[in-house]
């Protein structure tokens, strides 16, 4: 179990990527900025959070990997609907709040392998605990140009592409809590 120290908590409140204010998040914006190139270039997309995943589904998009925990603003909520039917797998993992568990890292590695085997398949990782911090290993260890989308509470949607800069930032934070890889 890797616990996030208090000294990093304020740093982690800042968006890792580009923050799009809620009022500007539209189907057209997501199509042009994320999904048209992801489909064309076979890039992995990851939605982190129940509301983010639900919003993508409402717009008609499906991330390759959906990471949800059944909680929104500390309140239980129904899981987003919109599975790809037989083309979606669901995995479950425990990941306590304020931490990244070893099992969560192994589950992310398994999810990545499933997505890479079949990009038309969608994988949903249901987290018992908290999913927010899993953005860090996704950006740090998934392939270049993976696009992660997550909600910034009361502000909007964050879009972050795994690249040299974002990967370095996330790996630095992860190394501060003792994580060097998904394995």
Buried (B, 14 or more C-beta within 10 A) or exposed (E): EBEBEEEEEEEBEEBBBEBBEEEEBEBEBBBEBBBEBBEEEEBBBBBBBBBBBBBBBEBEBBBBBBBBBBBBEEEEBEBBEBBEEEEBBEBEBEBBBBBBBEEBBEBBBBBBEBBBEEBEBBBBBBBEBBBBBBBBBBBBBBEEBBBBBBBBEEEBBBBBBBEEEBBEBBBEBBEBBEBEEBE
